[in-house]
Structures are given as structure tokens and as C-alpha cells.
Amino acid sequence: MGDNHDSPLTAADLAAEVAATYGTEAFLSADYAAAEKERLWPRVWQMAGRLEDIPEVGDFLTYDICDDSIIIVRTGPETIKAFHNVCSHRGRQLVDTPATSNGVRGKARNFICAFHGWTYNLDGQCTYILDQDDWHGALDPSCTALSPVRVDTWGGFIYVDMRPEGESLEEFLGDAGRILKHFELDKMRYKWRQWVIYPANWKTSLEAFMEPYHTTTTHNQLTAYAEFYAYSKAYGLHSVSGFDQRKQAENTAQGGSVSRAGKGDDPRVSTYELARENYTTINYSASTDTLIAAAARLKDELPETATVGEVMAHWMKSAKADDAARGVVWPEIPPAVMAEAGLAWSLFPNQNILQGVTFALCYRARPYGNDPDTCIFEAYALERYPEGEEPQTEWVYAEPTQENWGLVLAQDFANMRWVHKGMKSRGFRGALPNPHQEQKIINMHRNLAEFMGRGAPVVLRGTDEPTG
């Protein structure tokens, strides 16, 4: 293979699945990490939490990204606001956010600075200043109110944008939002949520969950139940991946969704075996108890002659009825949308969603302090529950072990730190991502380069010339 790779990668190149490469600066450089503070994070919508984190008026949460801390507070039954977490007097944070916590949640009638007592109401207006007369009338709301941050919601998620103006969240999400809205993620609630301070760059860690290409090797135990050949496709800033039927028989995929039949002579059995294996080894996420129970009955409820299509249809119909009986209503998703939705989405810059009709498995990674070799990594499961039966959850710090995260996620953790370390080798010439199955990652770096003004992926051109 030659080394002629100096042409910038274009959107047309992505669509044509042209091979590309990029270097390691975005992962390893302290200067690059410092530049992200100015060129990336303050210039993009980013997910900061879930509406269920602040259900009542006065409930607030904090979101920290690099040196910025943001308070998001519910100001009314249908309204939320966001402010920079800093007193306008001398700059003290209003809410302390120690590095040992994954954000702070609480309830407040107002926010009081612990330094001099300046006080702010939930709308960010300064309502008390100690000895205000000493300023001889120089202070007014324009300089004493908290600095606002744009905030909006989608799918039950809360997003913030530190730019005073820019595209709307709907515009930012584009086709990704259009497609995923059908899954009604806003009607799901946390099943569990865990985080860890992990020894790898935030991009290294996030990319481990952006493609199924690694499944055959990293999660090789799963290949006994299904094939995992995948596709990925760019949607502007965002990207989708799914199981590719071009190399698979009908029985290995169902409209690109998470729930699918397994490989084997009897689809009644293989469907259950695949669903059970995924569920129990991915920390009881990426499916539900209802779906697993319905799959377990397939052998008893269908004849041996049942086709893959009949098995899938019966499984979904049975599970849907079981859920309806307990008060869980499935969304009606058009088949064309289900096919386009694929398996999982990467929302730029740092949110991954593996979506199902009644569940979702989500990941987020972000910088930890100023160290490009460390990140905050989070994973959480969402699920539909009967009203009033949602579990009460909190963020749990969990070391990256199988006991804490399940077999599959532990296998991913076992790669991430060594990928990051390996990129520091003088022998590593740059990434060679699969242009069909890892296009999500290529697209991420192409978009990242647009914000950063550096490090863009370039076309990789090989040569058939013999080597001497």
C-alpha cells in the first residue's frame, strides 16, 4: 500500500466509502485538548442530563465540561433555564462541583454565593447584595444577573449551548432527531446509570461504542448467536450504524433494529438465545424482561415449521401485548423509519444512543480536567415503565470490571486504555478505519476538524505497484 494521502476528505468521499486516514493529535495532544475548550465545547449543542433529573420546580443539576460549569434549573412546571455556575460578584461557583461527583443534583428556592452571600432567584436575577449602597447605584441587572446559557430539550434529554445565538436544537439534530423522535425516548426512564474516570481520551473511549466492527473479535462469544457485519452512514454532523443485510441471511436482521433473530436451524430457539445472551451480558440492557420472556415462549407457541418472518412477527406481537397488559404502550414506528433508524446513533460531539422500541443503551464521554489521557465515561440504560413504577436511580461510580458493568462492556473497557496507549507508539502511522463499517468514526473526525480547524481526515490512496 502506498502512502499518498494528502487530499482532504469530502462529504462525497464519505458517501462513496473512500478509504481515509487521520493522525493522533486529537487524542494525545495537550494543546489540542486546550483548544477544544475554545473551539468545540462552547460552540455546539451538548447533552447535559435528562428531564427526569429535575422533575419539580426548584430542582437543579449541574453539568461540567472542561472549565465551564452550568446550572440547569426547573423554573416552572413546563420551563427550565440554564446559567453559568458563577457568581457575578467575584466569580465563585454558586454550586460546588467536586471532581469526585458526576454533576450535582439538588433543590433550591434560590442560589446563594457562599463567599459574600449574593443571592439569585431561579430566573437568574440577583435579589440580594450585601451593602449594595456602597456601589452608589452603579449596579443594575445587566451586570448582576447570572449569565444565561441556551437550553432546550429533545427525547427527554436536556441540551445546552453556550453560544448566545446559533442554530436551534432541532436544526442541530437534523435527520437524527427526525428519525429518533419516533422512538419516544422522552417516555423512557433510567434503569441504571454508571460512570467512571477512565485512562483514555474522551474520543478514544467514545469510539469504542460507535461501531459493531469490533464485535467479531472483542465480543467473539456473541458470534455463536449471530453475524455482526455492519454498515455505517453519515447524516451531516451525526451518524448511524446498523446490521448490514448485504452479507447476511434474512434471519439475522429485522429492519436494522436491535431486536433480531439469531443464526441457527430453528429461529424459535436462536432468537431467544441471542436475545438472552445480549441482555444478560450487556448489564441487562439493550432489551427488556418482557422481550426476553416473550422470546423464551417462542418454541412453545410456534410450530417447528415457523419461518424467520413468522417468528419475528409473533415475538414482537406477543411482547407488545404483554407490555400493554402491564401499562407500557409501544410507539407506532413506520417500517421505513425503522429501517432507516438502524442499530445505534452517534450525535456529535459526544452522545451515543443504541435505541430500541422500549429501551435504549446510551454512552457519553467528555474530558476530565486538562488531561488528554483521561476522560469521564458514562453509560446508562433507559426503559419504558408503567406509570409510577419507574426505578429511583442515581449515578453510581463503578470501576471498569465485569462485576460492575457486565461481560460485554468489560470487554470494551479492556480495549480502550490500550488503544489510547498504542496510539502513542512511534510505530503507529495513523488510523485506518473501515470506510463501510466505521464511517461514523471518520465522520466524527471530519466534523471535529471543521470546528477545530485542524486534523481533518484525508483520502488514503493505495497502489498496486510492487514493492522492491
LOFIZA-165321 format. One record per atom (N, C-alpha, C): x, y, z; residue in one letter. Coordinates in steps of 0.02 Angstrom, whole numbers, plus 50000, padded with zeros to 5 digits. Layout:
XYZa/...
END
This chain:
500434994050000m/500005000050000m/500445006150000m/500275011049960g/500655017249958g/500475021850014g/500795027850016d/500665032450070d/500445039250044d/500135039349984n/499875045549956n/499195046949987n/499175051250036h/498545052550070h/498525059850092h/498545064350041d/498565071450059d/497955075250033d/497445071950007s/496845075249983s/496325075650039s/496055081550053p/495535082050106p/494935077650090p/494665074650141l/494075070350133l/493455074650127l/493045073250078t/492435077050066t/491825072950086t/491245076350088a/490625072750101a/490485067550047a/490665069249985a/490575064449930a/491015058349940a/491615059449966d/492065053849981d/491755049250034d/491445052150085l/491115048150136l/490565043950104l/490145047050064a/489595043450032a/489845037849988a/490425038849957a/490715033849913a/491135028749951a/491175029450017e/491555024950060e/492295024650039e/492565030450024v/493275031050008v/493685029950071v/494225026250065a/494665025050123a/494985031550145a/495055032450211a/495335038550239a/495775036950298a/496185041750316t/496605040950375t/496645047650412t/496825047350475y/496925053450515y/497435051750569y/497735056950596g/498265056150644g/498025055750716g/498495056650762t/498355055550833t/498305061950874t/498385067750842e/498395073950880e/497765074850922e/497195073250892a/496555074350927a/496495070150990a/496875064850995f/496845060351052f/497385061851104f/497975064051082l/498565064051125l/498825070951143l/498665075951104s/498975082551112s/498645086551168s/499045088951215a/498785093351267a/498575100051237a/498925102351186d/498735108551152d/498055107851118d/497935102051088y/497295100751055y/496735100651107y/496855097251163a/496355097051216a/496195104051242a/496715108151248a/496605115051271a/496195118951219a/496335117751155a/495965121251102a/495235119151100a/495095112951119e/494395110651120e/493975115051167e/494285117651219k/493925121851266k/493645128151233k/493975130451181e/493765136551148e/493415135351082e/493615130051047r/493375129250978r/492835123950970r/492755119551020l/492245114351015l/491685115351065l/491835114251128w/491305113851178w/490875120151185w/491145126251178p/490705132051183p/490325133551119p/490405129451067r/490115131051001r/489645125650976r/489385121551020v/488975115950997v/488455114151051v/487875111751028w/487385109051075w/487665102551104w/487595101651169q/487825095451201q/487325093251254q/487235086651259m/486765083851306m/487045084551377m/486625087151422a/486845088551491a/486485084451543a/485935081251526g/485565077351575g/484895075251547g/484455072951592r/483785070751573r/483275074851613r/482685075851584l/482165079551618l/481965076251684l/482025069651687e/481845066251749e/482325067951806e/482895070951790d/483355073251842d/483085079251880d/482635083051848i/482365089151879i/481605089251870i/481245084851904p/480525084251892p/480105089751922p/480335093051976e/479925097952011e/480245104852009e/479815109952016v/480065116852017v/480585117652073v/481145120552056g/481695121452103g/482225116052099g/482065110452066d/482575105252056d/483095107752007d/483725106352022f/484265108451978f/484785102951972f/485175103451919l/485755099151910l/486315103351881l/486925101151890t/487495104551860t/487805100151806t/488075103451756y/488425100051702y/489095103451694y/489635099651700d/490305102351693d/490625099751629d/490935104251591i/491315102451533i/491945106751532i/492515103451541c/493155106951547c/493105112051604c/493245118451590d/493245123451643d/492565126651654d/492075124851614d/491405127751620d/490945123351661d/490565126551705s/490055123151744s/489395126751732s/488865122951722i/488215125751705i/487695123151754i/487265127551778i/486695125651819i/486075125351775i/485715119851777i/485075119151741i/484535118251794i/484035122551793v/483535122651846v/482835122851817v/482385119151849r/481675119351829r/481365125451862r/481135130251822t/480845136451847t/480085136351848t/479785131451814g/479065130751812g/478885123751791g/478245121851795p/478045115151776p/478265113251705p/478305118051660e/478485116751590e/479095120651567e/479455123751613t/480015127951592t/480645126251631t/481195126651596i/481855125951628i/482305131451601i/482795133251641k/483295138251620k/483985135651638k/484485138751608a/485175136851621a/485595143151628a/486095142751673f/486535148351686f/487235145751698f/487725149851682h/488405148351702h/488435148251778h/488765143151805n/488795142051877n/489335146451908n/489195153051909v/489695157751934v/489355164051960v/489545166152019c/489275172252048c/489555178252010c/489125183151996s/489325188951958s/489755193851998s/489835192752063h/490225197152105h/490965195952098h/491205190152119r/491925188752118r/492095182152083r/491595178852055g/491735172952015g/491715166352051g/491495166152114r/491455159752148r/490895155552118r/491015148952111q/490465144652090q/489905144952142q/489295145152118l/488725145152163l/488595138152191l/488685133152150v/488615126152170v/489295122852163v/489555120352218d/490195116852215d/490115110352176d/490595109052131t/490555102952089t/491215099252094t/491315095452147p/491945091752155p/492045086652100p/492675085252085a/492835080552031a/492605073552047a/492475072152110t/492265065452130t/491515064252118t/491165069252092s/490455068352078s/490335069252004s/489825065851979n/489645066451908n/489075071451903n/489225077651921g/488715082751924g/488365082651991g/488035088152007v/487695088952071v/486955090052058v/486525086452094r/485805087552091r/485575090052158r/485055094352156g/484795096952218g/484145100652207g/483905103952260k/483295107852257k/483435114552290k/483205119952259a/483355126552285a/482775131252273a/482685135952320r/482235141652308r/482615147352278r/483275147552291n/483715152452262n/484425149752268n/484895153252237f/485595151252240f/485985156752277f/486325154852329i/486685159552372i/487425158252367i/487815163352351c/488535162752348c/488815162052419c/489215156852430a/489495155552496a/490035160452516a/490265164652469f/490815169252483f/490555175652517f/490075179152486h/489825185452513h/489065185752518h/488735180252500g/488015179852511g/487585182752455g/487895184952400w/487465187252345w/486985181652327w/486355183552314t/485825178652306t/485475179652239t/485285173952208y/484975174052142y/484345169752144y/483815172152112n/483215168052108n/483275162952051n/482755158852043l/482795153551994l/482825156151922l/482635162451913d/482675165451846d/483345168851834d/483805168251883g/484475170851874g/484565178151894g/484045181251920q/484095188251940q/484395188852010q/484835193652019c/485145194852084c/484635198352129c/484465195252185t/483955197952230t/484225200652295t/484865199352309y/485155202052371y/485895203152361y/486115209252379i/486825211052378i/486995214252445i/487445211452480l/487655214052545l/487935221152536l/487655225952574d/487885232952573d/487885235852502d/487335234952467q/487295237052398q/487395244552389q/487225248452440d/487305255752434d/488025257752423d/488505253452442d/489215255252434d/489405256152360d/488985253552314w/489135254352242w/488835260852214w/488485264652255h/488215271152235h/487805270752171h/487405265452165g/486945264852109g/487245262152045g/487875260052047a/488205257751986a/487975250851964a/487675247052010l/487475240151993l/486765240051966l/486665236351913d/485995235251886d/485965228051860d/485375225551841p/485315218551821p/485765216551763p/485965221251721s/486385219351665s/487065216751687s/487295218751746c/487945216351769c/487895211751830c/487305211251860t/487255207051919t/486885200451906t/486475200151854a/486115193951840a/486595188451819a/486405182251830l/486805176651807l/486845176551731l/487395174151704s/487485173751632s/487075167851605s/486605169051560p/486175163651537p/486535159051487p/486295152951483v/486525147951434v/485905145451398v/485955144951332r/485385142351294r/485255135051315r/484625133351323v/484435126651343v/483805124551305v/483775118151288d/483195115451253d/483155108051268d/482615104851249t/482515097751264t/482305094051201t/482475087751199w/482275083151146w/482335076051173w/481815071951161g/481845065051180g/481935063851255g/481725068651296g/481825068151368g/482515070351390g/482965072051343f/483635074451359f/483635082051364f/484085084651405i/484195091851410i/484845093451375i/484825098451331y/485415100651294y/485565107951311y/486205109651312v/486415116451324v/486885118651268v/486895125151256d/487325128151205d/487565134751232d/488215135551241m/488485141651272m/488515147551224m/488375146551160r/488345152251114r/487715156451129r/487775163051126p/487175167151138p/486655166351084p/486865164451024e/486395163150971e/486705158150922e/486295154950883g/486525149850836g/485935145750813g/486075140150781e/485525136050757e/485135133150816e/484505131650804s/484095128650856s/484315121450868s/484095118550923l/484245111550937l/483945107150882l/483345108650860e/483025104750807e/483445104850744e/483695110750726e/484125111350668e/484775107450677e/485055107850736f/485675104350751f/485595096750745f/485055094050770l/484945086850768l/484765084350698l/484435088450659g/484295086850589g/483935080250581g/484175076250533d/483855069850518d/483885064950576d/484405065450617a/484455061050675a/483855062150721a/483695068450734g/483115069950776g/482465067850743g/482415068950678r/481815067050641r/481675059650646r/482195055550640i/482105048250641i/481995045750712i/482405047950759l/482375045250827l/481775047650866l/481455052950844k/480865055350881k/480315050050882k/480305045650832h/479795040450829h/479865035350886h/480455034950916f/480555030150970f/480325032851038f/480125039151039e/479855042151100e/480305040951161e/480925042851154l/481405041951209l/481205046051270l/480785051251260d/480565055251317d/480115051351364d/479825045851341k/479385041851383k/479765036151418k/480415035851409m/480835030951444m/481125034151507m/481345029951552r/481645032351614r/482275028251629r/482715031051670y/483325027551688y/483175020651718y/483525015651694k/483525009051726k/484125008351771k/484705010351747w/485315011051787w/485765016051753w/486235018851791r/486705023651763r/487365023351802r/487905022851766q/488565022051797q/489075026451762q/489605028151798w/490135032151768w/490805030151799w/491335032151764v/491995030651787v/492485035751759v/492995037351796i/493555041251769i/494035036251739i/494125036751672y/494455031451635y/495095034051602y/495625029851600p/496275032051574p/496325031751498p/495935035951464a/495985036651391a/495635043151372a/495815045851315n/495495051851290n/494755050551280n/494355055951284w/493625055051278w/493435052351210w/493805054051158k/493645051451091k/493825044151085k/494395042151112t/494585035051112t/494035030951144t/493795033251200s/493295029451238s/492625029251202s/492415034951175l/491775035251141l/491765030951078l/492325030951042e/492355027350979e/492315019750988e/492465017351048a/492405010151061a/491685007751056a/491215012451058f/490505010751057f/490145013550995f/490535015350944m/490245018450885m/490195013750826m/490415007550833e/490395003050776e/490354995750799e/489964991550763p/489954984350779p/490524980450747p/490964983750710y/491514980350675y/491954976350723y/492004978750786h/492444975450834h/492114969250865h/491474968150854t/491114962850890t/491404956050877t/491584954450815t/491814947750798t/492434945750838t/492864950550853t/493474949050891t/493394950550965t/493184956550982t/493144958551052t/492604954551090t/492034953751058h/491464950151090h/491344943651052h/491864939851041n/491804933950997n/491304928851023n/491144928951088q/490644924251113q/489964925451081q/489834931551057l/489184933151027l/489114930250957l/489674928650925t/489634926050857t/489324919050854t/489264915750910a/488914909350911a/488164910250900a/487924916450908y/487204917650906y/486984921750845y/487454925650815a/487254929950760a/487874932250722a/487744934750660e/488274937950622e/488244945450636e/488814948750631f/488844955750652f/489134960350598f/489094958350535y/489314962750482y/488864968950483y/489184974850479a/488814980950491a/488924986150436a/488494991050435y/488594997050393y/488605003050439y/488865008550415s/488785014950448s/488705020350396s/488355025650414k/488175030850366k/488165037550401k/488425042650366a/488445049350392a/487785053050378a/487545056750428y/486985061250421y/487205068150444y/487605071450404g/487865078050425g/488325077450484g/488175080850538l/488575080450599l/488535073550631l/487995070050620h/487845063950656h/487905057850611h/487855051950640s/487955045850601s/487545040050631s/487415035050589v/487055029150611v/487435022950589v/487355017650627s/487615011050607s/487065005950617s/487135000350581g/486634995050586g/486904988650557g/486524983350565f/486724976950539f/486584976750464f/487084974950426d/487054975250353d/486804968650325d/486244968850291q/485944962850263q/486254960650197q/486724964650171r/487034962750107r/487424956250114r/487694955050174k/488084949050184k/487754944250233k/487124945450248q/486784941350297q/486144938550268q/485964932850294a/485324929850275a/484764933750309a/484154932450287e/483574936050314e/483514935150390e/483744929450415n/483604928050485n/484074931550533n/484524935850510t/484984939050556t/484814946250568t/484314948950535a/484144955950546a/483394956950539a/483144961950572q/482434963650567q/482384971150561q/482394973450499g/482324980650488g/482884984650518g/483454981650532g/484004985350560g/483934986750634g/483414984250667s/483304985850737s/483734981550782s/483734983350846v/484124979550895v/483844972550903v/483194971950905s/482874965350915s/482874961650849s/483214956050846r/483264952350784r/483334944950798r/483244940950747a/483304933750755a/484044931850752a/484214926450785g/484904924050784g/485004919050728g/485624916750722k/485774911750670k/485664904750700k/485464900150659g/485324893350682g/484774890250641g/484714883650648d/484214880050608d/483504881350631d/483414882850694d/482744884050721d/482704891150746d/482394895750708p/482374902750728p/482004903950793p/481564899350812r/481224900050877r/481724899750934r/482214895350927v/482724894350979v/483264899650973v/483514900750912s/484084905250904s/483894912450921s/483274914350909t/483054921150926t/483084922151001t/482834917251038y/482864917751111y/483584917651136y/483994913251109e/484684912751133e/485064919151122e/484984922351064l/485324928651051l/485074934151097l/484414934651105a/484134939851148a/484364938951220a/484354932751244r/484564931451313r/485304933051322r/485724931051274e/486444932251280e/486594939751281e/486294943351235n/486394950651235n/486174953751300n/485594951951322y/485304955151382y/485714953751444y/485894947551454t/486234945851517t/486964947951518t/487274948851460t/487984950551460t/488104957951446t/487584961851428i/487654969051421i/487294972451479i/487424969851539n/487194972851601n/486434973751602n/486074968951575y/485344969051575y/485074975551544y/485344976951485s/485104982551445s/485064980051373s/484924984351326a/484844982551255a/484294977351245a/483834976851292s/483224972851286s/482824974151350s/482304970251361t/481904970851422t/481694963951446t/481474963551508d/481214957251535d/480634954751493d/480214959351471t/479634957451431t/479844954151366t/480314957051331l/480544954251268l/480874947451278l/481264946751330i/481594940351343i/481084934951360i/480594936651402a/480084931751420a/479684929651359a/479524934351315a/479144932651255a/479564928251208a/480214929651204a/480654925551162a/480714918451190a/480714917851256a/480774911251287a/480174906751271a/479604909751253r/478994905951239r/478934904051166r/479374906551124l/479294905451052l/479264897951034l/479684893851065k/479704886751048k/479044883351066k/478714885751118d/478094882651139d/477494885351100d/477544891451075e/476964894651044e/476954894150967e/477514891950937l/477554891550865l/477774884550843l/477544882250784p/477754875650760p/478474875750735p/478764869950727e/479444869350702e/479514872250633e/478984872550595t/479004874950526t/478984882550522t/478944885950577a/478884893250577a/479494896350542a/479364901150498t/479894904650463t/480174910250507t/480734913050486v/481034918550523v/480534924350529v/480214926050473g/479734931450474g/479164930250523g/478924924050524e/478384922350571e/478614922650643e/479224920350655v/479504920650723v/479564927850747v/479844932150705m/479934939050724m/479264942550736m/478794941350690a/478144944550697a/477784942350761a/477814935850775h/477494933250835h/477834935850898h/478494936050897w/478874938450955w/478684945650972w/478684950050922m/478524957050934m/477794957950955m/477344954350922k/476634954850939k/476514952451010k/476824946951029s/476734944151096s/477014948751150s/477624951351138a/477934955951187a/477544962451193a/477294964851136k/476904971051137k/476264970151178k/475944964351171a/475334963051210a/475494962251284a/476044958951299d/476254958151369d/476374965051401d/476714969351364d/476854976051391d/476204980051399d/475764979651351a/475134983351355a/474734981151417a/474764974751433a/474394972151491a/474654975051557a/475294977151556r/475564980051618r/475624987651614r/475334990551562g/475304997851558g/475875001051521g/476224997251479v/476765000051437v/476534999851365v/476455005751335v/476205006251267v/476795007551219v/476855003451168w/477385004251119w/477215009851070w/477715013451047p/477585018350993p/477475014750927p/477095017850884e/476985015050817e/477505018150770e/477995014250752i/478545016650710i/478455014050639i/478405018450590p/478315016250521p/478895011750499p/478765006450461p/479305001950439p/479885005650405p/479735010750365a/480275014350331a/480715017950381a/480415020650433v/480815023950485v/481235018750523v/480935013050539m/481305007850575m/481915005550535m/481835004950469a/482385002850428a/482935008050426a/482745014450422e/483235019850420e/483565020950487e/483225019050541a/483475020350609a/484085016050626a/484165010250594g/484745006150607g/484785003750678g/485395002750701l/485525000050767l/485675005350818l/486105010250801a/486345015050850a/486555021450815a/486485027050851w/486655033650826w/487215036750867w/487635040450832s/488135044650865s/487945051850851s/487775055550903l/487585062550897l/488185066750916l/488425070750870f/489015074850880f/488895079850936f/489375081050980p/490045078150978p/490145071851019p/489715070351069n/489915065151116n/489345061151146n/488815059951108q/488235056151133q/488105050251087q/488065044251115n/487895038251078n/487245035351105n/486795033451059i/486145030551078i/486035024151038i/485995018551072l/485785012251043l/485055011351061l/484605012251012q/483895012951026q/483505006651009q/483005005251051g/482505000151037g/481815003151046g/481304999151032v/480625001751037v/480445003251110v/480704999251156t/480525000251227t/481135001351271t/481715002351243f/482325003151283f/482845006951244f/483355009151278a/483935012251245a/484545011251290a/485115010351260l/485755010051295l/486175015851270l/486395020051314c/486705026351295c/487395027151326c/487825030851290y/488505032151314y/488665039551304y/489095042051348r/489365048751339r/490075048751367r/490515052451335a/491195053351360a/491385060651352a/491765063251400r/491975070251397r/492635071051434r/492975076651422p/493635077551453p/493595077551529p/494135075351560y/494195075751632y/494785080451647y/494615086351671g/495135091351684g/495495093351620g/496145094151625n/496545096251568n/496965090551539n/496825084451561d/497235078751542d/496955075251481d/497305075451423p/497035071951365p/497045064451371p/497385061751422d/497435054551433d/496895051851478d/496415056051498t/495905053951546t/495225056951526t/494695053251540c/494025055851525c/493535053551578c/492955056751576i/492365054351613i/491955050351564i/491865043951578f/491465039551535f/490835037551572f/490265037951537e/489625036351566e/489235031551521e/488865027051552a/488395022851516a/487765022351558a/487195022051524y/486565021451561y/486045018051516y/485585014651548a/485045011251513a/484395014951526a/483995015551474l/483325018451480l/482815013051462l/482215013651490e/481695008751476e/481005011851488e/480505009051455r/479815011051468r/479555007251530r/479205010751573y/478925007651633y/478195009651640y/477795005551674p/477115007751692p/477165013951736p/476705018551727e/476725024751766e/476745023251840e/477215026451874g/477305025451946g/477755019751965g/477985015851917e/478425010151932e/479145011151909e/479315017351891e/479995018751870e/480475017951928e/481045014751918p/481515014051973p/481835020751991p/482015021552054q/482365027652077q/483115026252071q/483445030052029t/484155028752016t/484575034952031t/485205033852042e/485705039252047e/486315037052008e/486745041851992w/487375040051961w/487815036152010w/488075030551987v/488505026252028v/489195026051997v/489695027652037y/490385026952013y/490565019552014y/490805016951958a/490925009751953a/491585008551917a/492055005351950e/492675003451917e/492524998851858e/492934999151804p/492764995751742p/492894988251744p/492514984651785t/492584977551792t/491954973951767t/492014967451755q/491434963551733q/490904963451786q/491114963051849e/490624962951904e/490184969151903e/490474974951886n/490094981251887n/489714982651823n/489994980551767w/489724982751703w/489464977051659w/489574970751678g/489384965151635g/489944963351587g/489894957551558l/490434954851518l/490594959151457l/490094961151419v/490214964551355v/490544971351367v/490284975351413l/490574981951425l/491274981251455l/491374976151496a/492044975051523a/492534973351467a/492314969651418q/492744968151360q/492924974551323q/492454979151318d/492604985551286d/493114989551326d/493024989751392f/493504993251435f/494204990251428f/494224983751417a/494874980351411a/495244982451347a/494914985651300n/495234988251240n/495444995551246n/495004999551275m/495055006751267m/495715009751290m/495945007951349r/496565010851376r/497165008751334r/497135002651305w/497695000251266w/497695003051195w/497105004651169v/497075008451107v/497405015251117v/497225018551171h/497495025251184h/498255024951193h/498495019951229k/499215019351239k/499555017551173k/499245013051134g/499555011051071g/499635016751022g/499175021551023m/499235027250977m/499855031550992m/500145030751051k/500755034551068k/501385031251039k/501315025451012s/501895021850984s/502175025450923s/502835025750919r/503155028650860r/502995024450798r/502795018350808g/502645013950751g/501945014750724g/501525018750757f/500835019650733f/500815025350683f/500595023950622r/500625028850568r/499965032750559r/499465031150598g/498815034450590g/498275029250581g/497655031150596a/497095026450594a/496915024550523a/496685018350515l/496445015650451l/495735012950461l/495255017350475p/494575014950489p/494235011850428p/493815006950442n/493435003550389n/492935008550360n/492985010150294p/492565015350266p/491825013450261p/491665007050267h/490965004850265h/490695003950336h/491065000550379q/490804998850444q/490995003950499q/491495008050487e/491705013050537e/491655020150511e/491195021250465q/491115027950437q/490895032950491q/490555030650541k/490355035050596k/490965038550626k/491495034750635i/492095037550665i/492445042450618i/492475040550554i/492765045150505i/492375051650503i/491705051150503n/491285057050501n/491385061350563n/491465058250621m/491585062050681m/492215066250675m/492755063250648h/493385066950643h/493345072250588h/492965070950536r/492875076050485r/492515082150514r/491995080950553n/491625086450584n/492035089850639n/492395085850676l/492815088750729l/493325093550698l/493625091550642a/494115095850609a/493815102450586a/493165102350568e/492835108550548e/492815113450606e/492675110950665f/492655115250724f/493355117450746f/493825112750743m/494485114050770m/494955117450721m/494785117050656g/495215119950605g/495865116250594g/495875109850611r/496485105850604r/496305098350610r/496755094150586g/496695086950595g/496175083550553g/496005086450495a/495485083350454a/495715076650425a/495265071750420p/495445065450386p/495605066850313p/496055062950285v/496235063750215v/496145057150179v/496055057550114v/495955051650073v/496585047350074v/496475040950081l/497025036050081l/497035032550014l/497575033449976r/497625030449910r/498165025049912r/497975019049896g/498455013649892g/498755013249822g/499185008549812t/499495007549746t/499605000149736t/499534998149674d/499664991149657d/500374990049635d/500794995249639e/501484994549618e/501844989549663e/502234985049635p/502594980249677p/503124983749719p/503214981049778t/503744983749821t/504394980349805t/504944984049807g/505594981349788g/505904976949839g/
END
